[in-house]
Amino acid sequence: MTRISTSGQGRDHATADGAGRRSKAWWRWARRLLIAALACAVAATLFSFGYNAATAGRAREPAGLRFVTADGIRTRYRQWGGDGPPVVLVHGFAESADTFDPLGRALAGHRRVYALDLTGWGYSERKGPYDTDHQAAQVLGFLDALHLDHVTLVGHSTGAAVVAAATLRSPGRVSRLVFLDGDALNTGAGASAAGLQTTLPPPYRATLLRLAIRSDWLIRQIYESNCGPGCPHLDRAGVDQWRRPLQVAGAENGIWHMTSIVGLPATRVAALARVPISKAVIFGAADDVFTRSSPYETAQRIGAPAPVLIPGARHLSFISRPAQVATAILG
């Protein structure tokens, strides 16, 4: 009589039972994680809508601002000094004419100094497209409105591309071109909101933007990392100077409609080498937005003398070392 062993079958049944229990446990955990994720998504959405409704108010413009119409854009500007050849200061990403106050005062004893808010920033009218060529047309319109000729054009960071485009368009208006912590290239400093605009739904991106703008700590961190230990500490008024232009009517919509604001193709920048005007390239020696070689490459590209490096200064060199930057601008 043959005996049939059941031990192998028992092991098979035990293995199958164990696999079944693990599969059920996995599905229970997956279901719980899915429910938790959905709950978080619902909570985030409810918070986003509630926060956006609570912060829907817009900041008011400060009293006493000066405006002029430049290329059809209501353009806010500041002025320092009253004598000497004109200097026009053009700001960079997320900056405004107010950013130039230390430099404007440093230059005022030698020149008649102006700074404008480019459309999309500051207190100027938001009027797209928000690109380099449109802002360059605004700068030239500003020169027309104030009857300025033979100017020194100074562009900081992404503003370097704006003054480069303005100079290429109307070289006879410019006597001296200055790149300040900027190379004017579309691979240089700057950013675009297009990525966030396409990847984040409107309520979430509005919430993230408003949370960032309302954070004193974050504004101070960005300022200090770009300015360095030589810069004055931002008090509440200083924080508000950076924050308020981002909260006025139209500012948020303008930010999300920013397109290619990072600069010009290298071939267009190199065309400046054939423009027979005085040029200068000025960088903070510790500017970590660009490579160490960038100031030298930029000067060579546009036909300028060797760059002026401001010791101890970072990307906001004109705030930490306004007197040295003013001296370099004046040549």
QUIPE-V13866 format. One record per residue. RES is the residue in one small letter. NEAR is the number of other ideal C-beta (glycine too) atoms within 10 Angstrom. Layout:
BEGIN
res = [RES | RES]
near = [NEAR | NEAR]
END
This chain:
BEGIN
res = [m | t | r | i | s | t | s | g | q | g | r | d | h | a | t | a | d | g | a | g | r | r | s | k | a | w | w | r | w | a | r | r | l | l | i | a | a | l | a | c | a | v | a | a | t | l | f | s | f | g | y | n | a | a | t | a | g | r | a | r | e | p | a | g | l | r | f | v | t | a | d | g | i | r | t | r | y | r | q | w | g | g | d | g | p | p | v | v | l | v | h | g | f | a | e | s | a | d | t | f | d | p | l | g | r | a | l | a | g | h | r | r | v | y | a | l | d | l | t | g | w | g | y | s | e | r | k | g | p | y | d | t | d | h | q | a | a | q | v | l | g | f | l | d | a | l | h | l | d | h | v | t | l | v | g | h | s | t | g | a | a | v | v | a | a | a | t | l | r | s | p | g | r | v | s | r | l | v | f | l | d | g | d | a | l | n | t | g | a | g | a | s | a | a | g | l | q | t | t | l | p | p | p | y | r | a | t | l | l | r | l | a | i | r | s | d | w | l | i | r | q | i | y | e | s | n | c | g | p | g | c | p | h | l | d | r | a | g | v | d | q | w | r | r | p | l | q | v | a | g | a | e | n | g | i | w | h | m | t | s | i | v | g | l | p | a | t | r | v | a | a | l | a | r | v | p | i | s | k | a | v | i | f | g | a | a | d | d | v | f | t | r | s | s | p | y | e | t | a | q | r | i | g | a | p | a | p | v | l | i | p | g | a | r | h | l | s | f | i | s | r | p | a | q | v | a | t | a | i | l | g]
near = [2 | 3 | 5 | 5 | 7 | 9 | 7 | 8 | 10 | 10 | 10 | 10 | 11 | 10 | 10 | 10 | 10 | 10 | 10 | 10 | 10 | 10 | 10 | 10 | 10 | 10 | 10 | 10 | 10 | 10 | 10 | 10 | 10 | 10 | 10 | 10 | 10 | 10 | 10 | 10 | 10 | 10 | 10 | 13 | 14 | 10 | 13 | 19 | 13 | 11 | 15 | 15 | 8 | 9 | 15 | 9 | 7 | 12 | 15 | 10 | 15 | 14 | 5 | 5 | 14 | 13 | 17 | 17 | 13 | 25 | 18 | 12 | 23 | 15 | 26 | 25 | 22 | 19 | 15 | 20 | 17 | 9 | 9 | 14 | 15 | 20 | 27 | 24 | 28 | 32 | 26 | 25 | 19 | 18 | 22 | 22 | 27 | 20 | 24 | 27 | 16 | 19 | 26 | 24 | 15 | 22 | 27 | 18 | 12 | 16 | 21 | 19 | 27 | 25 | 26 | 32 | 27 | 30 | 25 | 26 | 28 | 27 | 21 | 28 | 18 | 19 | 17 | 13 | 15 | 21 | 17 | 28 | 16 | 20 | 27 | 25 | 20 | 25 | 28 | 18 | 19 | 25 | 21 | 16 | 16 | 17 | 7 | 16 | 12 | 12 | 25 | 24 | 26 | 29 | 28 | 30 | 30 | 28 | 29 | 33 | 33 | 31 | 30 | 28 | 25 | 29 | 27 | 19 | 13 | 15 | 15 | 10 | 19 | 23 | 15 | 19 | 28 | 27 | 31 | 31 | 31 | 34 | 30 | 31 | 24 | 18 | 10 | 21 | 25 | 23 | 13 | 14 | 18 | 14 | 9 | 15 | 15 | 8 | 9 | 16 | 9 | 11 | 15 | 16 | 19 | 20 | 20 | 13 | 18 | 19 | 12 | 13 | 19 | 13 | 14 | 13 | 8 | 13 | 20 | 16 | 11 | 14 | 19 | 15 | 12 | 21 | 20 | 21 | 9 | 17 | 19 | 11 | 8 | 17 | 10 | 8 | 7 | 17 | 17 | 16 | 17 | 19 | 16 | 19 | 24 | 21 | 17 | 17 | 11 | 14 | 20 | 18 | 11 | 20 | 20 | 15 | 15 | 21 | 16 | 16 | 25 | 21 | 25 | 25 | 12 | 14 | 7 | 17 | 24 | 15 | 17 | 22 | 13 | 10 | 16 | 8 | 17 | 13 | 21 | 22 | 28 | 27 | 28 | 30 | 16 | 18 | 24 | 12 | 18 | 20 | 11 | 12 | 8 | 20 | 24 | 15 | 15 | 23 | 21 | 14 | 19 | 24 | 16 | 21 | 11 | 11 | 20 | 22 | 19 | 26 | 11 | 14 | 26 | 25 | 25 | 26 | 32 | 31 | 23 | 23 | 26 | 20 | 13 | 20 | 27 | 22 | 16 | 21 | 24 | 17 | 12]
END
